[in-house]
């Protein structure tokens, strides 16, 4: 069913896509220069994306759609034309933020485990990026990333085994309905 909020989300996605494409092609540079903005154009484009996201939310768009579109647009705007380390750190921050959002808003135990895995992978990207660009002669960051992947795999296996055992007893994976440890 098509609603007003769906129309607002589609319009917001279209405007952000157009804005990011215009920014990447260099068409927004005269606009920012004409407004006497003497700071970084990447931050100006990101601020514009945030303002448009707030307006779309106030007009009735769903929060997840606004957050995802705004995050991707801001990622492109912030990392465009930057050195590779900044791109990796921005991607890592975006993935970590998505993981935190999924962990805090989801009541499904499997989604929470997936969000934790996403956050651990964001940390791995940070470790490998810093190892590559700060100390390229050694593989310290890669070794730590492999260690984290091993621990994450064990955590996922144990977590999914616990979720499966709870599902067999309670017939649900909704975390608010787990009352096994209550008196």
Secondary structure as the mmCIF struct_conf table of DSSP 4:
data_model
#
loop_
_struct_conf.conf_type_id
_struct_conf.id
_struct_conf.beg_label_comp_id
_struct_conf.beg_label_asym_id
_struct_conf.beg_label_seq_id
_struct_conf.end_label_comp_id
_struct_conf.end_label_asym_id
_struct_conf.end_label_seq_id
HELX_RH_AL_P HELX_RH_AL_P1 UNK A 4 UNK A 25
TURN_TY1_P TURN_TY1_P1 UNK A 26 UNK A 28
HELX_RH_AL_P HELX_RH_AL_P2 UNK A 29 UNK A 34
TURN_TY1_P TURN_TY1_P2 UNK A 35 UNK A 36
BEND BEND1 UNK A 39 UNK A 39
HELX_RH_AL_P HELX_RH_AL_P3 UNK A 41 UNK A 58
TURN_TY1_P TURN_TY1_P3 UNK A 59 UNK A 60
HELX_RH_AL_P HELX_RH_AL_P4 UNK A 63 UNK A 79
TURN_TY1_P TURN_TY1_P4 UNK A 80 UNK A 81
BEND BEND2 UNK A 82 UNK A 82
HELX_RH_AL_P HELX_RH_AL_P5 UNK A 84 UNK A 105
STRN STRN1 UNK A 108 UNK A 108
HELX_RH_AL_P HELX_RH_AL_P6 UNK A 109 UNK A 134
TURN_TY1_P TURN_TY1_P5 UNK A 136 UNK A 137
HELX_RH_AL_P HELX_RH_AL_P7 UNK A 140 UNK A 170
BEND BEND3 UNK A 171 UNK A 171
STRN STRN2 UNK A 174 UNK A 174
HELX_RH_3T_P HELX_RH_3T_P1 UNK A 175 UNK A 177
TURN_TY1_P TURN_TY1_P6 UNK A 180 UNK A 181
#
